[in-house]
Amino acid sequence: MKLPILDPSTPKQDFPAIESALIEPDGLLAVGGCLDSQRLINAYQHGIFPWYNPGEPILWWSPNPRLVLFPEKLNVSRSLKKTIRKNTFKLTFNHAFPQVMQYCAAPRDKESGTWISEEMFVAYNQLHQQGIAHSFEAWFDDELVGGLYGIAIGQVFFGESMFHRKTDASKVAFCCLVQQLSKWGYQLIDCQVHTNHLTSLGAEEIDRADFSLLLQKYCSASPSDQAWLI
């Protein structure tokens, strides 16, 4: 099957229907286009995200099933609760968005590359400046040791990537972010694809069609007026 090719000069161009995404590789929907803010926002609203290697054409994905976390189903283990109560880490949001992205882009263990290209770095920092992309940080002795970033639209937070440089730093940041999102009225957190780490924290897989219906409902709803205010 030949993938639809998106026009890089037309950020308003519609995406193909997510039902047309490939089964193998799971969720591959289209190729090309651009990372213009308007296109990215449109993508997330329809359950689509970019994921590709630097130097390659942009690939757009909508996998089935979809890994999500409903904030009220967050599962915090006894040991992690103990770590959180110790206040080992200072937690902030939107204090170091570029740095969080840079740390997320660093090669992981046994890996030599990254999928977060300079093109993506520029695009998501623009979304951050527009108040759409956000970071959540964990600090230890004034050093950034963990965090994550993602996209907030309506009452949905689309998680993109996370990192840690100290044991449990990313877990604490994630759990505290989920709890804060719940207080702000967020109803859904998109985790994209299955990982044992996220399922241990309460994430679950749902059918892509059900995910799409949830996006239609919650992307147009408004979170608390206090959301993301420092």
C-alpha positions as CSV (number, residue, x, y, z in Angstrom):
1,M,0.0,0.0,0.0
2,K,1.3,3.4,-1.0
3,L,1.2,5.9,1.9
4,P,-0.4,9.3,1.4
5,I,2.1,12.1,1.0
6,L,1.4,15.4,2.7
7,D,2.3,18.8,1.2
8,P,4.9,20.6,3.3
9,S,3.7,23.9,2.1
10,T,0.0,23.3,3.2
11,P,-0.2,23.0,7.0
12,K,-4.0,23.2,6.8
13,Q,-4.1,20.1,4.7
14,D,-6.3,17.4,6.2
15,F,-4.8,14.1,7.4
16,P,-6.1,10.8,6.0
17,A,-8.7,9.1,8.1
18,I,-6.9,7.3,11.0
19,E,-8.8,4.1,10.1
20,S,-6.6,3.9,6.9
21,A,-3.4,3.6,9.0
22,L,-1.3,0.5,8.3
23,I,-1.6,-2.6,10.5
24,E,2.2,-3.2,10.0
25,P,4.0,-1.2,11.0
26,D,1.2,-0.5,13.5
27,G,-0.4,2.9,12.9
28,L,1.7,4.4,10.1
29,L,-0.6,6.8,8.4
30,A,1.2,9.3,6.2
31,V,4.5,10.7,5.2
32,G,5.9,14.2,4.5
33,G,4.3,17.5,5.4
34,C,5.8,19.8,7.9
35,L,6.0,20.5,11.7
36,D,4.2,23.7,11.5
37,S,2.3,24.5,14.7
38,Q,-1.1,24.4,13.0
39,R,-0.4,21.0,11.5
40,L,0.9,19.6,14.8
41,I,-2.2,20.8,16.7
42,N,-4.4,19.3,14.1
43,A,-2.6,16.1,14.3
44,Y,-2.9,15.7,18.0
45,Q,-6.6,16.6,18.0
46,H,-7.1,13.7,15.6
47,G,-5.0,11.2,17.5
48,I,-1.9,11.5,15.2
49,F,1.7,12.2,16.1
50,P,5.0,12.5,14.3
51,W,7.8,10.0,14.9
52,Y,10.7,9.5,12.6
53,N,14.5,9.4,12.5
54,P,16.5,12.5,11.9
55,G,17.3,13.0,8.2
56,E,14.3,10.9,7.1
57,P,10.9,12.1,5.9
58,I,8.4,12.9,8.6
59,L,6.2,9.9,9.4
60,W,2.8,10.3,11.0
61,W,1.3,7.6,13.3
62,S,-2.0,6.6,14.8
63,P,-1.5,3.2,16.4
64,N,-4.2,0.8,17.4
65,P,-4.7,0.1,20.3
66,R,-3.8,3.3,22.0
67,L,-2.2,3.5,25.5
68,V,-3.9,6.1,27.7
69,L,-4.1,6.9,31.4
70,F,-7.3,8.2,33.0
71,P,-6.0,10.4,35.8
72,E,-8.2,8.8,38.4
73,K,-6.7,5.4,37.6
74,L,-3.1,6.4,38.4
75,N,-1.4,3.6,40.2
76,V,1.3,4.7,42.7
77,S,3.2,1.9,44.4
78,R,3.8,1.9,48.1
79,S,7.5,2.5,47.6
80,L,6.9,5.3,45.1
81,K,4.5,7.0,47.6
82,K,7.2,6.8,50.2
83,T,9.7,8.5,47.8
84,I,7.2,11.2,47.0
85,R,6.5,11.9,50.7
86,K,10.2,12.3,51.3
87,N,10.2,15.4,49.0
88,T,13.5,14.2,47.6
89,F,12.8,16.2,44.4
90,K,11.7,19.8,43.9
91,L,9.0,19.8,41.2
92,T,8.3,22.5,38.8
93,F,6.5,23.0,35.5
94,N,7.6,25.1,32.4
95,H,10.8,26.1,34.1
96,A,13.2,24.3,31.7
97,F,11.3,23.2,28.6
98,P,14.2,23.4,26.2
99,Q,16.5,21.6,28.6
100,V,13.9,18.8,29.2
101,M,13.6,18.3,25.5
102,Q,17.4,18.1,25.2
103,Y,17.7,15.6,27.9
104,C,14.9,13.5,26.4
105,A,16.8,13.6,23.1
106,A,20.0,12.2,24.6
107,P,20.6,8.6,23.5
108,R,19.3,6.0,26.0
109,D,21.2,3.0,27.2
110,K,22.4,0.7,24.4
111,E,21.2,3.3,21.8
112,S,23.3,5.6,19.7
113,G,20.7,7.9,18.2
114,T,17.5,9.8,19.0
115,W,14.2,10.5,17.3
116,I,14.0,14.1,18.6
117,S,15.6,15.9,15.8
118,E,16.6,19.6,15.6
119,E,13.5,20.1,13.5
120,M,11.3,18.7,16.2
121,F,13.2,20.7,18.9
122,V,12.4,23.9,17.1
123,A,8.7,23.0,16.4
124,Y,7.9,22.0,20.0
125,N,9.6,25.0,21.5
126,Q,7.4,27.1,19.3
127,L,4.4,25.3,20.7
128,H,5.8,25.9,24.2
129,Q,6.1,29.6,23.4
130,Q,2.4,29.5,22.3
131,G,1.4,27.9,25.6
132,I,0.5,24.6,24.1
133,A,3.6,22.4,24.9
134,H,4.6,22.1,28.5
135,S,7.3,20.5,30.6
136,F,7.3,19.1,34.1
137,E,10.6,18.9,35.9
138,A,12.2,17.2,38.9
139,W,15.3,18.8,40.5
140,F,17.8,17.5,43.0
141,D,20.3,20.0,44.6
142,D,19.3,22.5,41.8
143,E,20.2,20.0,39.1
144,L,17.6,18.9,36.6
145,V,17.4,15.1,37.1
146,G,14.1,14.1,35.6
147,G,11.1,15.3,33.7
148,L,8.8,15.0,30.7
149,Y,7.1,17.2,28.1
150,G,3.9,17.0,26.1
151,I,1.0,18.9,24.4
152,A,-2.0,20.2,26.2
153,I,-5.2,20.6,24.2
154,G,-8.6,21.1,26.0
155,Q,-8.7,18.5,28.8
156,V,-6.2,16.2,27.2
157,F,-2.5,16.0,27.8
158,F,-0.5,14.2,25.1
159,G,2.7,12.9,26.6
160,E,5.7,12.9,24.3
161,S,8.9,11.8,26.1
162,M,10.4,11.6,29.6
163,F,13.9,11.1,31.0
164,H,15.6,10.6,34.3
165,R,19.2,11.1,35.6
166,K,18.4,9.9,39.1
167,T,16.4,6.9,40.3
168,D,12.7,7.5,40.4
169,A,13.0,11.1,39.2
170,S,10.8,10.6,36.1
171,K,8.3,8.4,38.0
172,V,7.8,11.1,40.7
173,A,7.5,13.8,38.1
174,F,5.0,11.8,36.1
175,C,2.8,10.9,39.1
176,C,2.8,14.4,40.4
177,L,2.0,15.8,37.0
178,V,-1.0,13.4,36.7
179,Q,-2.2,14.5,40.1
180,Q,-1.9,18.1,39.1
181,L,-3.6,17.6,35.8
182,S,-6.5,16.0,37.6
183,K,-6.8,19.0,39.9
184,W,-6.9,21.2,36.7
185,G,-9.8,19.2,35.2
186,Y,-7.9,17.1,32.7
187,Q,-9.7,13.9,31.8
188,L,-7.3,12.0,29.6
189,I,-3.5,11.5,29.2
190,D,-2.3,10.0,25.9
191,C,0.7,7.7,26.4
192,Q,0.8,6.6,22.7
193,V,2.1,3.1,22.7
194,H,2.5,0.3,25.3
195,T,5.4,0.3,27.7
196,N,5.7,-1.8,30.9
197,H,6.8,1.3,32.8
198,L,3.6,3.2,32.0
199,T,1.2,0.3,32.4
200,S,2.7,-0.2,35.9
201,L,1.5,3.3,36.7
202,G,-2.0,2.6,35.6
203,A,-2.0,3.2,31.8
204,E,-4.2,0.9,29.7
205,E,-4.8,0.2,26.1
206,I,-8.1,1.2,24.4
207,D,-9.3,0.8,20.9
208,R,-8.3,3.6,18.5
209,A,-12.0,4.3,17.7
210,D,-12.7,4.8,21.4
211,F,-9.7,7.0,21.7
212,S,-10.9,9.2,18.8
213,L,-14.3,9.6,20.5
214,L,-12.6,10.7,23.7
215,L,-10.6,13.3,21.8
216,Q,-13.7,14.7,20.2
217,K,-15.2,15.1,23.6
218,Y,-12.3,16.4,25.6
219,C,-10.2,18.4,23.2
220,S,-12.9,21.0,22.9
221,A,-13.5,21.2,26.6
222,S,-11.7,23.7,28.9
223,P,-9.5,22.9,31.8
224,S,-9.3,25.0,35.0
225,D,-8.5,28.7,34.5
226,Q,-5.6,28.0,36.8
227,A,-4.0,25.4,34.5
228,W,-0.3,26.0,33.8
229,L,-0.3,29.3,35.7
230,I,2.9,29.8,37.7
